[in-house]
Amino acid sequence: MPLDPQVAAMRERKIAQDTPPLYTLSLAQARADDLASIQAAGGTPEQVGSVVNDSYPGPDGEIPIRVYRPDVEGPLPVLFYFFGGGWTLGTIDTSDAICRRLTNAVGCVTVAVGYRLAPEHRFPAALEDCYGAVEWFAANGSRYDADVSRIAVGGDSAGGNLAAVVSLMSRDRGGPQLRAQLLVYPNTDYTASSGSMAENVDPAFFNNRSVAWYWSHYLADPPSEGMDPRVSPLRAADHAGLPPALVITAEYDPLRDQGEAYARKLSAAGVPAEVSRYDGMVHGFFAMAGDFAAGERAQEEAAAFLRKFL
């Protein structure tokens, strides 16, 4: 399919404005530019019943969490949402618009986790922060009027990777029994180099150089750590017993093939898993519901999936 007209228009704007790829910037500038662009494209944040900024005692100190509630009576099911940004960029604010929409559309408590970023805190810091938040909230969720017997995890890009691995960890560590996993264009295989990874090189979009830049920050020893299933969940020895999954992908995304391969791996292990590819779209579109109609549709699809299993 050709680029969606809204995506093509964004590409022309970037070229006209000579917008530099994030991987050419300093880390501080990339973080600032990434947040600004996401907030500009995310649309007007919806009002929710309440938003509480809190923290939990993480593995190496307090980790921020933001708890969203719709304006309905509880106890309510819980969604943990992990923001994207290659484990290197992003904050709780990055996913604010998404969390607000899902909170209202699903009718759930949504918990955004302010996990530590690389390269200051490399693998497995972000992962342990996210898993620790799920485990802690499962034991303390009553203070938020949450039904901790109904928990789902989700995230986009690196956040999708974290959600997939948290699902594996929760199964393997005897943690909370999760109801669903929402994986939006997730990283699932460090070694991926062909297909969509080789095809997507346009510097106006997230491309294969972007992927390599993020991996270089997240992993201290990429060749060995990249094979770890906590980094590359596609390489886990066993995918049975994991929660049902919705994997959302974009046609023009270097991560497309590995996300879809992960859904096939889950299905082969007997896990209900659905792929929803958005043709004409690029990586990041899910967070750009203010600019892309497909982003809004994808968020609606995600909400319907979560309502079904929560």
Secondary structure, DSSP 8 states (H G I E B T S, - for coil): ----HHHHHHHHHHHHHT---GGGS-HHHHHHHHHHHHHHHS-S----SEEEEEEEEETTEEEEEEEEE-SS-S-EEEEEEE--STTTS--GGGGHHHHHHHIIIIISEEEEE----TTTS-TTHHHHHHHHHHHHHHHHGGGGTEEEEEEEEEEETHHHHHHHHHHHHHHHTT----SEEEEES----TT--STHHHH---TTS--HHHHHHHHHHH-SSHHHHTTSTTT-GGG-S--TT---EEEEEEEE-TTHHHHHHHHHHHHHTT--EEEEEEEEEETTGGG-TTT-HHHHHHHHHHHHHHHHH-
